[in-house]
Amino acid sequence: MTITPRRAAVLFAGLLASVTTSAAPGQQRSFVACPIVRDTSTVPCWLAEYEGETYFLTLQTDVSAPVNPPQLGHQVLVEGVVADEPRVCGGIPLKPVVLSVLPEIDSSCSTMLPAEDRYNLTFEPPRPPGPSRGRLAFDNPNPAPRRAVPETLPRTFTLQYDFDSAIAFRHAGVLQQIQDVVVKQKAARVDITAYRAASLLSNGKTLTERDGIGRRRAEQIASLLKDAGLTAVTYQVQWQDAPPPDGLDDAAGRRVDIVVHD
C-alpha cells in the first residue's frame, strides 16, 4: 500500500495522540478496579487496568510490607502517582501508591495471568523465611528503630488508614512510640481525633467512607492504648469529617491524630 503524504500525516497525528494521552510521570491516578494477579518465577505481582492502560500496584508480600496487596474477589481503590520508571510486570508503576481493598464481594475480580519469562523479577523477601507473627497491634516483627523521646510535651502522632479500614499491622510502630512517650514522660492526657474522608476519583466521581468509620477509628485507638496498660491518663476522643477531597492527596485525610499532653 502506498502511503501518501496526507495519509502519513494522519498516521503521525494518531500516533502523537496515543502518546500524549498515555500516563505521564507525575499524573495522579485515583480509580476503582478489579485487581489482576500475574504469576512469575519468584513472586506474583499485582496489576490494575484503567482507561486502557495497565498499572503495576505492588508485589505479593506479607503483612510486614509497607503496601499490602489487593485481594481477588474484591475491587481495589487505587490512589497513586505515575512514576517515571520502567514498567514492572507489564504495568506502569505508581509511586507513592495507596491500595484499599473494598469490602464488598465482586466475583468478577478473578483474573490471574500466567508467568512469562519477560516478567521474571528479582525479589528479596522483606523478612526471614517462616510464618508471619500475626497482626497484633503491639507485636511488630520488624519494628522501626526507637527514636529518642523528647523532653517536652505535647507530642503529636498520626496514623494513616486505607479506605473504610480500621487498625492495620503497619500501625504497630507508631502505637509503640505513643506508649513509650506516655510512660517515660508521665503524660496526663491523650487527645484522639479521627477523620472520615472521601476520595475524588480521576473520572470525577467521589467515593466517601461509610458513616461511623471516624468514631470506630477513634474508639479503637483509645481501646488499644488502654489495653496496653495506659489506664492512668485521661482520654479525649472525638471524630469528624475531613475537608472535601481534591483528587491530589485524598488518602491523607483518612487518619487519626493522637496528641500526648503533660
N, C-alpha and C positions, 0 to 999 in steps of 0.2 A: 504494500500500500504506500502510495506516495504521500508524504507529509508536506503539505503546502505551508507557506509562511503563516497563513491565517490559522491553520489547524495547529501548528506548532505553538502559536501564541495562546490558543485556547488550552492546550495541554499544559503549558507552563503556568498559566493562571490557575488551573485546577490544582497543580502540584503545589504552588505557592499557598493556595488556600488551605490545603491539607496540612501544610507545615505550620502555618500561623495559627490554626485552630487547635493544634495539639497542645498538650500541657506544657507550659513554660515554667522554668525554675522560679520559685518564689510565689507561685499562684497558690491560693488557698483552695482546698478541696474539702467540702463537707457534704456527705451523701450517705444514704442508707442503701445497702445492697446485700445480696446473698454472698457470703464468703466462698472462695474456691480454694481447695487444698491441692497442691501439686506435690507428688511424691518425688524424692530424689534418692541418691545412693547414701546420703548421710542423714538429713533431717528434712521433714516436709516443710514447705513454705506456703504461706497464705497470701492469696490474691483477691482482688475485687475488681469488677468492671463498672465503669461509669461513663456514659455518653460515648461509647465506642472505644474507650481506652482502658487498658489494664494497668492496675496499680499493685505494687508489692506492698504488703502490710507488715508482715513480721515472720519470723521462723517459729516452728513448733518447739517451744521450750517448756520448762516447768514454771511453777508459781513464783520462783525467785527472779524471773526475768523482769526488766523494767516495763515491757509492753507484753501483756498477756494476749495470747492468740484468740481469734474468734472461735465459734463452735458451729459445726454443721447442724442443720435443723433450726437455726436461728439467723435472722438478719443481724447485721452489724452496722452501727453508726461509725462512720469513718470521718475523722477530723484531722487534717494534716496539711502540710506544705510540700509542694512539689520540689524534690531535691535535684540539684544539678549533679547527678551521679549516674553511672551506667545502670541499665536495667538489671534487676535481680529476678530470677525465675521467669523472665519474660515480662515483668511488670516494672513500671516507673516507681522508684522509691518515694515514699512520703516521710519527711523528717523535719520537725518532730511529727509524731502521729499519736493520736489517742483513739483507741478502739473500745467501743462499748457494745457488748452483746445485748441485744434486745430480748426481753424475757418471753415474748410470745413465740410459740412453736410455729415454724414455717417449713413444712415438709419439702417444699421445692428447693430449699437450700441444701443441696446434697451433691454438688458437683465435685468429683475427685478426678484429677488428671494423672495419667501415668508418668513415671520417671522418664526423662530423656537425657542423653549424655550431655547435651549442651547446657543443661541446667544443674549439673552437679555442683555442689557447694563445698567449700572448706568451712568446717564448723567446729568450734571449741565449746564444749558444754559449759554452762555458767556455774556449775557446781560439781563436786566429785560424783562418781557413779554411786547408785544406791537410791533407796526410796526417799521421797521428799519427807521432811519432818513435819509437814502439815501447815495449817493456816492460822494457828493460834496468834492472836494479836500481839503478844509479847514474846513470841518464840520464833525469832528470825534466824534461819541457819546461816545467813550471810549479813550480819548486822553492819550498819555503817559505822565508821570509826567514831568513837565517842569524842565530842568536842568539849573543850574546857567550858565549865559553867560560869557565866559572867557573875560578877559580884553584885550586880544590881538587878532589880525587877522594876517594871514588868518585862516579861518576855513573851513574844508572840510566835505562835506556830500555826502552820496552815497545812491541812490535808486536802488533796485534790481527789475528786471522785469521777468514776465513769458515769455515764448517763444512767439515771434511775437506779444507781447502785448504793449499797451501804459500805461498811468497812471492808477493806481488801488486805491481802497479805503484805503488800508493799508498804502499808501504813505502820508496820511494826516498829521500824526505826524511829519514826517521829514520836510515837506513843512512848517509847522507852526514854527518849530525850525529855519529854514532858515529866515523866515520873522522876527522872534524875533531878530536874530543876526544882520540882515541888519539894522533894525530900531534902536536898542539900541546902536550899535557900529558905527552908521552913516557911513556904508560901502559905498565905491565909485564904486566898480566893482564886478560883479559876472561872473565867468567863468563857462560855462556849456559844458561838454564833454560827448557825448552819444556814446554807443557802440552797434554795431550789432555783434552777436555771433553765434556760431554753437555748436551742441552737438554731441559727439561721442557716439553712442548707443552701448549697450552690444553685439549686433550682428555684430559690425564692421562697420556699415553704419554711415554716417554723415548727420545730419539734420541741415540745415542752415536757419537762419531767412531771411525773404524776403528783397529784395532791398528797400532801403529808410527808413527802420524802425529806424535806428540811427538818421537820420535827423528829423523824426517825433517826436521821444522822446525828442531830444534837444529843438526843437522849441516849443513843448508843455509845457515843464517846464518853458521856458522863458515867454511864454504867461500867464501861471498861476501866476507866480510871479508878472508880470506887472499888471494883473487883481486884484491882492491882494493889490495893491497900491504902489508897489515898482517900481516907474517910475523915480526916481531921480538918479538911478545908471546906469552905463554903463554895457551892456551885451556883453560878447564874447562867441559866440555859435559855436560849432564845433561837428563833428561826425566822427567816424572811425570804422574799423573792429577790434574786439578783437583778441588776439593771437589764433592760431589753437587749437581746443579742444583736451583734453587728456582723456576724459571719467571719470574724477575724480570729478571735481567741475565746470563743464561747465556752470552751471546756474549762477555762479558768474560773468561770462563775460557779461551777459545781464544786463547792468547797465547804470546809468547816474551819473557822478561825478560833484558836484557843489562846487566850491571854492569861498568863500566870502573874498574879499580884502578890505583894507582900502584905 
